[in-house]
C-alpha cells in the first residue's frame, strides 16, 4: 500500500519534481519531453533517467509530493488553536482548494487534471488519510463539547466522509476558489452544528 505521508525528501528528486511541475504547467503533459524536464532541472537526460523511468513516473511523483504536502498542511491546520470551524476551513483551504489553484490557472490545467484517473490509487490513499485527520478533529471536538455522536446517530468517520463527499461534488460544480470556500464553509457549519450540545 502507498503511504502518502512517507514520501522521500531527497533534494535532487525534489528539484526535479519542482522543475517538472513548472514545465508541465507551461507546456502540458503531452508536449513535455524528458529533455525539457532535464533542462529545467539543470541536469543531463541520462541523469534524469537514473531517477525516473519516464514522464508518467515523474507526474505520479509530483502528485505524491503535492498530496503529501497537503496532508501535512491539513494536520497542522487541524491542530491549531482556533475554533473547530476555523481550523477545518483552513485545513480544507490549504490542503484542497489552494493546492489545485496553480493547476487551474495554467492553460494546460484541464489536461493535467484529466490525467487524474492515472492517480486513482494515490488519490484514494490521500483521501483516506485526509478523512482520518478530519475524523480525529471531529471526535476531539465532540469530546470537548461533551457531545455523544452515537446518540445522534452519527460518527466522526461518517461526518468526515460526508464533508469530503460534499467537497468533491462541490468541486465538480464550482470552479471559482472563492465560491468553493463559501460552499465549504457552509458544509463545515452543518458539521459544527452537529458537534454542539443540544
C-alpha positions in Angstrom: 0.0 0.0 0.0 1.2 3.5 -0.8 1.9 5.7 2.2 1.2 9.2 1.2 2.9 10.9 4.2 6.1 8.9 3.9 7.4 10.5 0.7 11.1 10.6 0.4 12.7 14.0 0.8 15.7 13.6 -1.5 16.7 17.2 -2.5 17.7 16.0 -6.1 14.3 14.4 -6.6 12.5 17.4 -5.1 14.4 19.7 -7.5 13.4 17.5 -10.5 9.8 17.4 -9.4 9.6 21.2 -8.8 11.2 21.8 -12.3 8.9 19.2 -14.0 5.8 20.8 -12.4 6.8 24.1 -13.9 7.3 22.5 -17.3 4.1 20.6 -17.2 2.2 23.8 -16.3 3.9 25.7 -19.1 3.6 23.2 -21.9 1.1 20.5 -20.8 1.9 16.8 -20.3 1.6 15.7 -23.9 4.1 18.3 -25.2 6.6 18.0 -22.4 9.6 15.8 -23.1 12.2 14.2 -20.7 14.7 16.6 -22.4 12.5 19.6 -21.3 12.4 18.3 -17.7 16.2 17.6 -17.7 17.0 21.1 -18.9 14.6 22.7 -16.4 16.2 20.7 -13.6 19.7 21.7 -14.9 20.8 18.1 -15.4 21.5 15.6 -18.2 18.8 13.4 -19.7 20.7 10.2 -18.7 21.0 11.6 -15.1 17.2 12.2 -15.1 16.6 8.6 -16.3 18.6 7.4 -13.3 15.9 9.0 -11.1 12.7 8.4 -13.1 11.8 5.9 -15.9 9.6 8.3 -17.8 7.4 11.4 -17.6 4.4 9.5 -16.3 6.6 8.3 -13.4 7.5 12.0 -12.8 3.9 13.0 -13.0 2.9 10.4 -10.3 5.8 11.5 -8.1 4.7 15.2 -8.4 1.2 14.1 -7.4 2.6 12.2 -4.4 4.7 15.2 -3.4 1.7 17.6 -3.6 -0.7 15.2 -1.8 1.8 14.6 0.9 2.4 18.3 1.4 -1.4 18.9 1.5 -1.8 16.3 4.3 0.9 17.9 6.3 -0.8 21.3 5.9 -4.1 19.8 6.9 -2.7 18.2 10.0 -1.0 21.4 11.1 -4.2 23.4 10.5 -6.4 20.9 12.4 -4.1 21.0 15.3 -4.4 24.8 15.6 -5.9 26.8 18.4 -8.9 28.4 16.5 -12.4 27.2 16.7 -13.3 23.8 15.1 -14.9 25.6 12.1 -11.9 27.9 11.5 -9.4 25.0 11.8 -11.3 22.8 9.5 -11.8 25.5 6.9 -8.1 26.3 7.0 -7.3 22.6 6.5 -9.6 22.4 3.5 -8.4 25.6 2.0 -4.7 24.7 2.3 -5.0 21.0 1.6 -7.6 21.1 -1.2 -8.7 24.4 -2.6 -5.3 26.2 -2.7 -3.5 23.0 -3.8 -5.3 22.9 -7.1 -5.3 26.7 -7.8 -2.0 26.7 -9.6 -3.0 23.8 -11.9 -6.4 25.5 -12.7 -4.6 28.8 -13.5 -2.4 27.0 -16.1 -3.6 27.0 -19.7 -2.9 23.2 -19.5 -4.6 22.7 -16.2 -7.5 20.8 -17.7 -5.2 18.4 -19.5 -3.2 17.8 -16.2 -6.4 17.3 -14.2 -7.9 14.9 -16.9 -5.0 12.6 -16.1 -6.1 12.1 -12.5 -7.5 8.7 -13.3 -3.9 7.5 -13.6 -3.5 8.7 -10.0 -6.6 6.9 -8.6 -4.5 4.8 -6.1 -2.6 7.9 -4.8 -5.8 10.0 -4.5 -7.6 7.1 -2.8 -4.8 6.8 -0.1 -4.7 10.6 0.2 -8.5 10.8 0.7 -8.4 8.1 3.3 -5.6 9.8 5.3 -7.4 13.2 5.0 -10.6 11.7 6.2 -8.8 10.2 9.2 -7.3 13.6 10.2 -10.7 15.3 9.9 -12.5 12.5 11.8 -9.9 12.8 14.6 -10.6 16.5 14.8 -14.4 15.9 14.8 -14.1 13.3 17.6 -11.9 15.6 19.6 -14.3 18.5 19.2 -17.3 16.2 20.2 -15.4 15.1 23.3 -14.5 18.7 24.2 -18.2 19.7 23.8 -19.5 16.7 25.7 -21.4 15.5 22.6 -22.3 11.8 22.1 -22.3 11.4 18.4 -23.6 7.9 18.6 -26.7 9.1 20.4 -27.3 11.5 17.5 -26.9 8.6 15.0 -23.6 9.9 13.8 -19.9 9.1 14.0 -16.8 11.1 13.4 -16.0 9.0 10.3 -19.4 9.5 8.9 -19.2 13.2 9.3 -15.7 13.3 7.8 -16.8 11.3 4.8 -19.9 13.5 4.4 -17.7 16.6 4.3 -15.2 15.2 1.8 -18.0 13.8 -0.4 -19.7 17.2 -0.3 -16.4 18.9 -1.2 -15.8 16.6 -4.1 -19.3 17.2 -5.5 -18.8 20.9 -5.0 -15.5 21.0 -6.9 -17.3 19.5 -10.0 -20.0 22.2 -9.9 -18.0 25.2 -8.8 -14.7 26.3 -10.3 -14.1 29.6 -8.6 -11.9 29.2 -5.5 -13.8 31.9 -3.6 -17.2 30.2 -4.3 -15.6 26.9 -3.3 -14.6 28.4 0.1 -18.1 29.7 0.7 -19.6 26.3 -0.1 -17.0 24.5 2.1 -17.7 26.9 4.9 -21.5 26.1 4.7 -20.7 22.3 4.9 -18.4 22.8 7.8 -21.1 24.9 9.6 -23.5 21.9 9.3 -20.9 19.6 10.9 -20.1 22.2 13.6 -23.8 22.3 14.4 -23.9 18.5 14.9 -21.0 18.9 17.3 -22.8 21.3 19.6 -24.7 20.1 22.6 -28.5 20.5 22.2 
